[in-house]
Amino acid sequence: MQMSLLMIGNASVGVMVERARLAEAVGYNVVWLADERFYREVYACLAHFAACTSKVLLGPCVTDPFSRHPALTAMAIATLDEISGQRAILGVGAGISGFTELGINRRKPARAIREMIEVIRALLRGESVEFHGEVIEFHEGRLSFVPTRSAVPIYVASNGPLGQRVAGAVGDGGIMEACACVSEAEAFIAEVAAGAAQVGRDPKSIKKIARLNTCIAPKGSAARNAVRPMVARYLGAGRLRSKTLKEQGLELPAEALKTVAGAPYAAGVTPYQSLLPLITDHHVNALTLAGTIEEVIEHVVVLARAGIDEIIIRPFAPLPARSQACRRLCGHGWHRPQSRWRRWQNLPRRPVLPACIGSPPLQTCDGTERFPESARGGSWKRSNDLGPRPRAPIGKTIGTPD
């Protein structure tokens, strides 16, 4: 299991650089930056991150085939790969932010993603490309420079089965947002595997990644409350297309959904505040990673056992209104092994969690800006030889109220 950090360009470039440095220092795999309209420009920021880091992978999570032509994305990611010393990684998806303002028609998204990847890979190989797809057109074009690598890893983000099958067929990995429960993780993995099978690929070669809003706090209830508005937005906007919401009893009443129908994407969580009384801890636990350190560790282990290879975490603070709470990421709690976790450390089987499990992107509500030196080492592994994984006390499950 690996961990990656997702940032939105709503903080200053200087603050984001410090977060990227911290993520690298504690062993994160990737620092992702959302290609989100109309925040700070994604590739300009990533280039700055590259100049200020040396090991961590860097990329947009995610860019789309509609707001930026795939040939321009190929040009941008090849340039980032050169600047960063071959540390670029590309996340692609159908996109949504800014489409209304820009007058973009988001048609055949799964097909558009597949065509986007085909064009980008051909251009990175140095080919002259003539492409006439159902969505993408490109006429006898090529990059006017030689990329440092002929292939950059491409990850496909999708919450729908068609996009997830594209990830299995042509991607190096698949990303699903709000994939925080076992049943949804298994459904996601099955779709990726189905896409891989269609083209004769080994499903195990494709990384399965959960993109989760994350919060840790001393009181689990405070952490869950911090991400609850985002859960209301997920369910109210109806963009998740989760396969298992209904069977888990997580769908909201139709009458409640009518009250928020048509809310603009740019409005954020505000239109969905009226849904908060309907959002239970069950909803929160199924769609996010939130709670005490013990609860979050347990949750991560459960997802790893279900087949999730990596978690991209976007951090939230329990008390965002408190001064400086959201200014700095810190590794509050993740690096401190709990007694029920120690017996799973330093064992010969495959790693479940990297050194410093959650590392930087866990904002606290007290304005803390330190990161203990002790968090920089160690490894977290498990072994089936030691019997079942650590479990919560009887009567307590992940994320139960305090």
C-alpha positions in Angstrom: 0.0 0.0 0.0 1.3 3.4 -1.0 0.0 6.9 -0.1 -0.2 10.0 -2.2 -1.2 13.6 -1.6 -3.7 15.5 -3.6 -3.8 19.3 -3.4 -6.3 21.7 -4.9 -4.8 25.0 -6.2 -6.6 27.0 -3.6 -3.5 27.7 -1.5 -0.7 30.0 -2.4 2.1 28.4 -4.5 4.5 28.9 -1.6 2.3 26.9 0.8 1.8 24.2 -1.7 5.5 23.9 -2.3 6.0 23.4 1.5 3.4 20.7 1.5 5.1 19.0 -1.5 8.4 19.1 0.3 6.9 17.6 3.4 5.2 14.8 1.4 8.5 13.9 -0.1 10.4 14.0 3.2 8.1 11.5 4.8 7.9 9.1 1.9 4.8 9.8 -0.1 4.7 8.2 -3.5 3.1 11.0 -5.6 2.1 14.7 -5.1 -0.9 15.3 -7.3 -2.4 18.7 -8.1 -5.9 19.0 -9.4 -6.4 20.5 -12.8 -9.4 22.5 -11.4 -10.9 25.6 -13.0 -10.3 28.3 -12.0 -7.6 27.8 -9.5 -3.8 28.2 -9.9 -2.6 26.8 -13.2 -1.7 23.1 -12.8 1.5 22.7 -14.9 3.0 26.0 -13.8 2.6 24.9 -10.2 3.9 21.3 -10.9 7.0 22.8 -12.5 7.7 24.8 -9.4 7.2 21.6 -7.2 9.7 19.8 -9.4 12.3 22.5 -8.9 11.8 22.2 -5.1 11.8 18.4 -4.7 14.0 15.6 -6.0 12.2 12.2 -5.5 8.5 12.4 -5.3 6.5 11.8 -8.5 4.4 14.8 -9.7 1.3 15.1 -11.9 -2.2 16.5 -12.5 -5.1 14.6 -10.9 -6.8 14.9 -13.2 -6.7 16.6 -16.5 -9.3 16.0 -19.2 -9.6 15.8 -23.0 -12.1 18.6 -23.4 -10.7 21.8 -21.8 -7.2 21.1 -23.1 -6.5 19.2 -26.3 -4.6 15.9 -25.7 -1.7 17.2 -27.9 -1.3 20.1 -25.5 -1.4 17.7 -22.6 1.3 15.6 -24.2 3.4 18.7 -24.6 2.9 19.8 -21.0 3.5 16.4 -19.4 6.7 15.8 -21.5 8.0 19.2 -20.4 7.2 18.4 -16.8 9.0 15.1 -17.1 12.1 16.9 -18.4 12.0 19.5 -15.7 11.5 16.9 -12.9 14.1 14.4 -14.0 11.5 11.8 -15.3 9.2 12.1 -12.3 6.1 13.1 -14.2 2.9 11.0 -13.9 -0.4 11.8 -15.7 -3.8 11.5 -14.3 -6.7 11.8 -16.8 -10.4 11.8 -16.4 -13.6 13.2 -18.0 -13.5 16.4 -16.1 -16.3 18.8 -15.1 -14.9 21.9 -13.4 -15.4 25.1 -15.5 -17.2 23.3 -18.3 -20.4 25.4 -17.9 -18.4 28.7 -17.9 -16.3 27.6 -20.9 -19.2 26.2 -22.8 -17.7 22.8 -23.1 -19.8 19.8 -24.3 -18.7 16.8 -22.3 -19.7 14.0 -24.8 -18.8 10.4 -24.8 -16.4 10.8 -21.8 -15.1 7.2 -21.7 -14.4 7.2 -25.4 -12.7 10.6 -25.2 -10.4 9.4 -22.4 -9.4 6.4 -24.4 -8.7 8.5 -27.5 -6.8 11.0 -25.4 -4.4 8.3 -24.1 -3.8 7.0 -27.6 -2.9 10.4 -29.0 -0.7 11.3 -26.0 1.2 8.0 -26.1 1.9 8.3 -29.8 3.2 11.9 -29.5 5.4 10.9 -26.6 6.9 8.2 -28.8 7.9 10.9 -31.2 5.4 9.9 -33.9 3.7 12.2 -36.4 0.0 11.7 -35.6 -3.0 11.7 -37.8 -6.0 10.9 -35.7 -9.7 10.9 -36.4 -11.7 9.6 -33.4 -15.2 9.9 -32.3 -14.3 12.8 -30.1 -10.6 13.8 -30.7 -9.2 15.1 -33.9 -5.5 15.7 -34.7 -4.0 16.4 -38.1 -0.5 15.4 -39.0 1.0 16.9 -35.8 4.0 15.9 -33.7 6.0 17.3 -30.8 8.7 19.7 -31.9 11.1 18.3 -29.3 12.2 14.8 -28.2 10.6 13.8 -24.8 13.0 12.5 -22.2 10.9 9.4 -21.9 8.8 7.8 -24.6 6.2 6.7 -22.0 4.9 8.5 -19.0 2.6 6.5 -16.6 -1.0 7.3 -17.2 -3.7 6.8 -14.6 -7.4 6.9 -15.5 -9.8 8.4 -12.9 -13.5 7.3 -13.2 -16.4 6.6 -11.0 -18.3 4.8 -13.7 -17.9 1.3 -15.2 -17.1 2.5 -18.7 -14.2 4.7 -17.6 -13.0 2.0 -15.1 -12.9 -0.5 -18.0 -10.8 2.0 -20.0 -8.4 2.1 -17.1 -8.1 -1.7 -17.3 -7.7 -1.7 -21.0 -5.2 1.1 -21.6 -4.2 2.7 -18.3 -1.3 2.0 -15.9 -3.8 2.4 -13.1 -7.3 3.3 -12.2 -8.5 5.9 -9.7 -11.9 6.0 -8.0 -13.1 8.8 -5.9 -14.9 8.1 -2.6 -14.1 4.4 -2.8 -13.8 3.8 0.9 -15.8 0.7 1.6 -15.0 -2.9 0.7 -18.0 -3.6 -1.5 -17.3 -0.5 -3.7 -13.6 -1.3 -3.8 -14.4 -4.8 -5.0 -16.8 -3.5 -7.7 -14.2 -1.0 -8.9 -11.5 -3.7 -9.0 -13.8 -6.0 -10.9 -14.5 -3.4 -13.6 -10.8 -2.6 -14.0 -10.2 -6.4 -14.3 -12.9 -6.7 -16.9 -11.4 -4.0 -19.0 -8.0 -5.7 -18.8 -9.4 -9.0 -19.8 -11.0 -7.6 -22.9 -7.5 -6.8 -24.3 -5.6 -9.7 -22.7 -3.8 -7.7 -20.0 -3.0 -9.0 -16.5 -5.3 -7.2 -14.1 -2.7 -7.4 -11.4 -0.4 -5.1 -13.5 -2.9 -2.3 -13.2 -2.8 -0.3 -10.0 -6.1 0.3 -8.2 -6.2 3.6 -6.3 -8.8 5.1 -4.0 -9.0 8.9 -3.9 -10.4 9.8 -0.4 -11.1 13.0 1.5 -9.3 12.4 4.7 -9.3 13.8 8.3 -7.8 12.5 11.5 -8.6 14.1 14.9 -8.4 13.1 18.6 -12.2 12.7 18.5 -13.5 10.7 15.7 -16.7 12.6 15.6 -14.8 15.9 14.9 -13.0 14.2 12.0 -16.2 12.9 10.5 -17.9 16.2 10.8 -15.1 17.9 8.9 -15.7 15.8 5.8 -19.5 15.4 6.2 -20.3 18.4 3.9 -18.3 16.8 1.1 -20.3 13.6 1.6 -23.5 15.6 1.3 -22.2 17.1 -2.0 -21.2 13.7 -3.3 -24.7 12.3 -2.7 -26.6 15.4 -3.6 -24.9 16.1 -6.9 -25.3 12.4 -8.0 -22.0 12.2 -9.8 -20.5 9.3 -8.0 -22.3 6.5 -9.9 -21.5 4.1 -7.1 -22.5 0.5 -7.8 -23.2 -0.3 -4.1 -24.9 2.8 -2.7 -28.3 1.3 -2.9 -27.4 -2.1 -1.5 -25.7 -0.4 1.4 -28.7 1.8 2.2 -26.8 5.0 1.4 -29.1 6.6 -1.2 -30.8 9.8 0.0 -34.6 10.3 -0.4 -35.7 11.5 -3.8 -37.5 14.4 -2.2 -34.3 15.7 -0.5 -32.4 15.3 -3.8 -34.9 17.5 -5.7 -34.1 20.4 -3.4 -30.5 20.5 -4.6 -31.0 19.4 -8.2 -29.1 21.6 -10.7 -26.7 23.1 -8.2 -23.7 24.5 -10.1 -20.4 22.7 -9.6 -18.6 25.9 -8.8 -20.9 26.5 -5.8 -19.0 23.8 -3.8 -20.7 22.4 -0.7 -22.9 25.4 0.0 -26.0 24.2 -1.9 -25.9 20.8 -0.1 -25.9 22.1 3.5 -29.6 21.2 3.8 -28.7 17.5 3.4 -26.4 17.4 6.3 -29.0 16.1 8.8 -29.4 13.0 6.5 -25.7 12.2 6.3 -24.9 9.6 9.0 -21.6 8.2 10.0 -22.4 5.2 7.9 -22.4 7.5 4.8 -19.2 9.2 5.9 -17.3 5.9 6.5 -18.4 4.5 3.2 -17.1 7.5 1.2 -14.2 9.0 3.2 -11.3 8.2 5.4 -12.0 10.0 8.7 -11.8 9.3 12.4 -9.2 8.8 15.2 -5.8 7.5 14.3 -6.9 4.0 15.4 -10.0 4.1 13.2 -8.1 5.3 10.2 -5.4 2.8 10.5 -8.0 0.0 10.7 -9.9 1.5 7.7 -6.7 1.6 5.6 -5.9 -2.0 6.4 -9.4 -3.1 5.4 -9.1 -1.3 2.0 -5.7 -2.9 1.4 -7.1 -6.4 2.1 -9.9 -5.6 -0.4 -7.3 -5.1 -3.1 -6.7 -1.3 -3.1 -3.0 -0.6 -3.9 -2.8 3.1 -3.1 -4.7 5.8 -1.5 -4.7 9.4 -2.7 -5.7 11.6 0.3 -7.0 15.1 0.2 -6.8 16.5 3.7 -9.4 18.3 5.7 -9.3 20.1 9.1 -11.7 19.3 11.9 -12.2 23.0 12.6 -11.6 24.9 9.4 -12.6 28.2 10.9 -9.9 28.2 13.6 -6.9 30.4 12.7 -4.2 28.7 10.6 -5.9 25.3 10.9 -5.7 24.7 7.1 -2.4 26.4 6.4 0.0 23.5 6.9 -0.2 19.8 6.5 1.2 17.7 9.3 1.6 14.0 10.2 -0.6 14.1 13.2 -0.8 10.6 14.6 -0.2 8.5 11.6 3.5 7.7 12.4 2.7 6.5 15.9 2.3 2.8 15.9 -0.5 1.6 18.1 -0.1 -1.5 20.3 -2.5 -3.6 18.2 -0.5 -2.6 15.0 3.0 -3.3 16.3 2.8 -7.0 15.8 2.2 -6.4 12.1 5.5 -4.4 11.7 8.7 -5.4 10.0 7.4 -8.7 8.7 8.4 -10.6 5.6 5.1 -10.3 3.6 4.2 -7.6 1.2 4.0 -4.0 2.6 0.5 -2.7 3.4 1.5 0.8 4.4 4.6 2.8 3.7 6.9 4.4 6.2 4.9 7.0 8.0 1.5 5.7 7.0 -0.4 8.9 6.4 2.4 11.4 6.7 1.7 15.0 5.8 -1.7 15.7 4.5 -3.6 15.4 7.8 -4.6 18.8 9.0 -5.1 19.4 12.7 -7.4 21.9 14.4 -4.7 23.4 16.6 -2.6 25.1 14.0 0.3 22.7 14.6 3.2 23.2 12.1 5.7 20.6 13.2 6.5 17.1 12.0 8.3 14.8 14.4 11.7 13.6 13.2 10.7 10.1 14.4 8.2 9.8 11.6 10.9 9.7 8.9 11.8 6.1 9.3 10.4 2.6 9.8 8.2 0.4 7.7 4.8 -1.0 8.1 4.2 -4.6 7.0 1.9 -7.4 7.7 2.1 -11.2 7.6 -0.7 -13.7 7.3 1.5 -15.9 9.6 0.4 -13.8 12.5 -3.3 -14.6 12.1 -6.1 -12.1 11.5 -5.4 -8.4 11.2 -5.9 -6.2 14.3 -9.6 -5.5 15.0 -11.5 -2.9 16.8 -12.8 -3.7 20.3 -16.1 -5.7 20.4 -19.0 -3.5 19.6 -16.9 -0.8 18.0 -16.5 -0.5 14.2 -14.6 1.9 12.1 -15.9 5.4 12.6 -18.5 4.8 15.3 -19.4 7.9 17.2 -17.4 8.8 20.3 
